[in-house]
Amino acid sequence: MKGNSSSAKQLTDQDHYEAPSEPSIKKVPPKRKKRRKSQAFQEALTGYFFLAPALILLGVFLLYPMGAAFYYSFTDFYILKPDDISFIGFENFSYIWQDAQFRQAFWNTVYFSVIVVPVQLAVALGLALLINKKLKFRVFFRTAFFSPVVMSLVVVSILWTFMYNPNEGLINQLLGVIGISPQPFLTSPDQAMNSIIVMSVWQGAGFQMMIFLAGLQNIPNHLYEAADIDGATSWQKFLHVTLPGLKNIALFIFITISIAAFKLLVQPMIMTQGGPLGSTKSLVYHIYETGFNYRDVGYASAMAVVFTMIVLTITIIQRVLIREERG
């Protein structure tokens, strides 16, 4: 009887069981909401306060000059007559394609870029492979290869101008030792641009070398060990392990070198002043010369707009090709 009474009691308890009520959501008081909003506003205001100096510098030295150049490209602005500005529409842009100096400067820039980009890329990769090996004096060579990067490009250009001197230059003296006659280098229309290319590769390859070196050190060693087990040669390991591991870094370096090559200015300005016979005049140097030497700011601004569109188009094409290759 006791068992029956206890089971009946459990049944009655289950019948009267009530499910626990859902926890009630506490409503945030309006005062606390206002406090949170004011705190978020103060944090945002503090962030913009610290960001303001950079935004001001960006606006003054980048956005405003870009807007001014775009505006002046449609005018006949002459720097010695700042009050006499007339709107001439697309006249400056139509004259660009008739300007023989612009075409020459454009093809000089293209030639420089087409040669210097792959050569500098290959030299930087070769130096990185050399430095990555466990050799004696590795730290010394790494410092020596990177030291031209930290030097001013103006100083490097002056130094190489003396080295390229046809009469007393160091390079011609070394060529004389091995029986080669002195070369004109910067005074020859056929050799001037190539001479600038050699100097530019020497000065800039150290920076890309350090980037490649960081990429080489991030490639897992077990990939090389697996290649050794399979009997791969050094060349096969380079093609199937090293290059795929450096693919993204190589694409990044390719884009940065291409953009820097199109902005060629200091080397021809210091070493040749665009000569001889305009063979080293780059597009940026022609824009600078037109705007500051000839004071024709309107036409120089139009060329700057065209140059910006060219570089932007090349950059977009490179990014599209890289994206398709990754996909």
C-alpha positions in Angstrom: 0.0 0.0 0.0 2.9 2.3 0.7 4.3 1.7 -2.7 1.0 2.5 -4.3 0.5 5.7 -2.3 4.1 6.9 -3.1 3.5 6.3 -6.9 0.2 8.1 -6.7 1.9 11.0 -5.0 4.5 11.2 -7.8 1.8 11.2 -10.4 0.0 14.1 -8.7 3.3 16.0 -8.4 3.9 15.5 -12.1 0.4 16.7 -12.9 1.0 19.9 -10.9 4.5 20.4 -12.3 4.9 23.8 -14.0 7.7 24.5 -16.5 10.2 27.1 -15.4 9.4 30.5 -16.8 11.8 32.0 -19.4 14.3 34.4 -18.0 13.1 37.9 -18.4 15.2 40.3 -20.6 16.4 43.2 -18.6 15.7 46.4 -20.2 18.5 48.9 -20.3 17.5 52.1 -18.6 17.3 55.2 -20.9 20.0 56.9 -18.9 22.4 54.0 -19.4 21.7 54.1 -23.1 22.6 57.7 -23.3 25.7 57.1 -21.3 26.8 54.4 -23.7 26.1 56.6 -26.7 28.1 59.5 -25.2 31.0 57.2 -24.4 31.0 55.9 -28.0 30.9 59.4 -29.3 33.8 60.5 -27.1 35.9 57.5 -28.3 35.1 58.3 -31.9 36.0 61.9 -31.3 39.3 60.9 -29.7 40.1 58.7 -32.7 39.4 61.4 -35.2 41.4 63.8 -33.1 44.5 61.6 -33.4 43.7 61.0 -37.1 43.3 64.7 -37.9 47.0 65.5 -38.5 47.4 62.7 -41.1 44.1 63.7 -42.8 45.2 67.3 -43.0 48.6 66.4 -44.5 46.9 64.0 -46.9 44.4 66.7 -48.0 47.0 69.5 -48.4 49.8 67.5 -50.1 47.8 64.9 -52.1 44.1 65.6 -52.5 44.4 69.3 -53.1 47.2 69.0 -55.7 45.3 66.3 -57.5 42.2 68.4 -57.7 44.2 71.5 -58.7 46.0 69.6 -61.4 42.8 68.3 -62.8 41.3 71.8 -62.8 44.3 73.4 -64.4 44.5 70.8 -67.1 41.5 72.5 -68.7 43.0 75.9 -68.6 45.9 77.9 -70.1 47.4 78.6 -66.7 50.9 80.3 -67.1 52.7 80.5 -63.8 54.0 84.0 -64.4 50.5 85.2 -65.1 48.4 83.7 -62.2 45.6 86.2 -62.7 45.1 85.5 -66.4 43.6 82.1 -66.6 41.2 81.0 -69.3 39.2 77.8 -69.7 40.2 76.1 -72.9 38.5 72.7 -72.6 40.3 69.7 -74.0 42.8 71.7 -76.0 45.8 70.7 -73.8 44.8 67.0 -74.1 44.5 67.2 -77.9 47.9 68.8 -78.1 49.5 66.0 -76.1 49.2 63.5 -78.9 50.8 66.0 -81.3 53.8 66.7 -79.0 56.9 64.8 -80.2 58.7 65.3 -76.9 55.8 63.7 -75.0 55.8 60.7 -77.3 59.6 60.4 -77.0 59.4 60.7 -73.2 56.6 58.1 -73.1 58.5 55.5 -75.0 61.7 56.2 -73.0 59.7 55.5 -69.9 58.2 52.3 -71.4 61.7 51.2 -72.4 63.1 51.8 -69.0 60.2 50.0 -67.3 60.3 47.0 -69.6 64.0 46.5 -69.0 64.5 47.4 -65.4 61.5 45.5 -64.0 62.5 41.9 -64.9 66.3 42.6 -64.5 65.9 44.1 -61.0 63.5 41.3 -60.1 66.0 38.6 -61.2 69.0 40.3 -59.5 67.1 40.7 -56.2 66.0 37.0 -56.3 69.6 35.9 -57.1 71.0 38.0 -54.2 68.3 36.6 -51.8 69.2 33.0 -52.8 72.9 33.8 -52.2 72.3 35.4 -48.8 69.9 32.7 -47.7 72.7 30.1 -47.9 74.9 29.4 -44.8 78.0 31.2 -46.0 80.8 33.0 -44.3 80.4 36.7 -44.0 76.8 36.4 -44.9 75.9 39.3 -42.6 78.5 41.5 -44.3 77.2 40.8 -47.8 73.6 41.3 -46.7 74.5 44.7 -45.3 76.6 45.6 -48.4 73.8 44.6 -50.8 71.3 46.6 -48.9 73.4 49.7 -48.2 72.6 51.4 -51.6 68.9 51.4 -50.7 69.4 53.7 -47.7 71.5 56.1 -49.6 69.9 59.2 -51.2 69.1 58.6 -54.9 70.6 62.0 -55.6 73.9 61.0 -54.0 73.9 57.7 -55.9 73.2 59.5 -59.2 76.1 61.9 -58.6 78.4 59.1 -57.7 77.6 57.1 -60.8 77.9 60.2 -62.9 81.6 60.4 -61.9 82.0 56.7 -62.4 80.6 57.0 -65.9 82.9 59.8 -66.8 84.4 59.0 -70.3 87.9 60.3 -69.4 88.5 59.8 -65.7 85.6 57.5 -64.7 86.3 54.4 -62.6 84.4 52.1 -65.0 86.4 53.2 -68.0 89.6 52.7 -66.1 88.6 49.2 -65.3 87.6 48.6 -68.9 91.0 49.8 -70.0 92.7 47.3 -67.8 91.1 44.4 -69.8 91.7 46.1 -73.1 88.4 47.7 -73.8 88.4 51.3 -75.2 86.6 54.0 -73.1 82.9 54.1 -73.5 80.8 57.4 -73.7 78.0 56.0 -71.5 75.9 59.1 -70.5 77.1 61.2 -73.5 75.8 58.6 -76.0 72.2 58.4 -77.1 72.6 54.7 -77.5 74.1 54.0 -74.1 72.7 56.7 -71.8 69.4 55.0 -70.9 71.1 51.6 -70.5 73.6 53.2 -68.1 70.8 54.7 -66.0 69.1 51.2 -66.0 72.3 49.6 -64.6 72.6 52.2 -61.9 68.9 51.9 -61.0 69.1 48.2 -60.6 72.2 48.5 -58.5 70.5 51.0 -56.2 67.1 49.3 -55.8 67.7 45.6 -55.9 68.7 45.5 -52.2 65.3 46.3 -51.0 63.6 43.6 -53.0 66.3 41.2 -51.9 65.3 41.7 -48.3 61.6 40.9 -49.2 62.6 37.8 -51.1 64.9 36.7 -48.3 61.9 36.9 -45.8 59.9 34.8 -48.2 62.6 32.2 -48.6 62.9 31.8 -44.8 59.2 31.2 -44.6 59.2 28.2 -47.0 58.9 25.0 -44.9 62.1 22.9 -44.8 60.1 19.7 -45.0 59.3 20.5 -48.6 63.0 20.5 -49.5 63.5 17.3 -47.5 60.7 15.6 -49.4 62.3 16.8 -52.7 65.6 15.3 -51.6 64.0 12.0 -50.8 62.5 12.0 -54.3 65.9 12.6 -55.8 65.2 16.1 -57.1 68.1 18.2 -58.3 68.8 21.8 -57.1 67.2 23.2 -60.3 64.1 21.0 -59.8 63.8 22.1 -56.2 64.1 25.8 -57.3 61.4 25.3 -60.0 58.9 23.2 -58.0 59.5 24.4 -54.4 61.2 27.8 -54.2 59.4 29.6 -57.0 55.8 28.5 -56.0 56.6 29.5 -52.4 57.7 33.0 -53.6 54.8 33.5 -56.1 52.8 36.0 -54.1 55.9 37.9 -53.0 57.2 38.0 -56.6 53.9 39.5 -57.8 53.9 42.1 -55.1 57.5 43.1 -56.0 56.6 43.1 -59.7 53.8 45.6 -59.1 55.9 47.9 -56.9 58.9 48.0 -59.3 56.6 48.7 -62.2 55.0 51.7 -60.5 58.4 53.0 -59.3 59.9 52.6 -62.8 57.2 54.7 -64.4 58.0 57.5 -61.9 61.5 57.8 -63.2 62.7 61.3 -62.5 65.8 61.8 -60.3 68.3 59.8 -62.4 67.8 61.6 -65.7 67.5 64.9 -64.0 70.8 64.6 -62.1 72.9 62.5 -64.6 71.9 63.7 -68.1 69.2 66.4 -67.7 67.1 64.4 -70.2 69.8 64.2 -72.8 71.6 63.5 -75.0 69.0 64.3 -77.7 66.2 63.6 -75.3 67.2 59.9 -75.1 66.8 59.7 -71.3 63.9 62.2 -70.8 61.2 60.4 -68.9 57.6 61.2 -68.8 57.7 62.6 -65.2 60.8 64.6 -66.0 59.0 66.1 -69.1 56.1 67.1 -66.9 58.4 68.7 -64.4 60.3 70.5 -67.1 57.2 71.9 -68.7 55.6 73.1 -65.5 58.6 74.6 -63.7 61.2 75.4 -66.5 58.7 76.5 -69.1 56.1 77.7 -66.6 53.2 76.1 -68.6 51.3 74.7 -65.7 48.1 74.1 -67.7 49.8 71.8 -70.2 51.9 70.1 -67.5 48.7 69.4 -65.5 47.1 67.8 -68.6 50.1 65.5 -69.0 50.1 64.7 -65.3 46.4 63.6 -65.6 47.2 61.4 -68.7 50.2 59.9 -66.9 48.0 59.1 -63.8 45.5 57.4 -66.0 48.3 55.4 -67.7 49.7 54.2 -64.4 46.3 53.5 -63.0 45.4 51.4 -66.1 48.6 49.4 -65.9 48.0 48.7 -62.2 44.4 47.6 -62.8 45.5 45.2 -65.6 48.2 43.8 -63.3 45.8 43.2 -60.5 43.2 41.5 -62.8 45.9 39.2 -64.2 47.1 38.4 -60.8 43.6 37.7 -59.5 42.9 35.4 -62.5 46.1 33.5 -62.0 45.4 33.0 -58.3 41.9 31.9 -59.1 
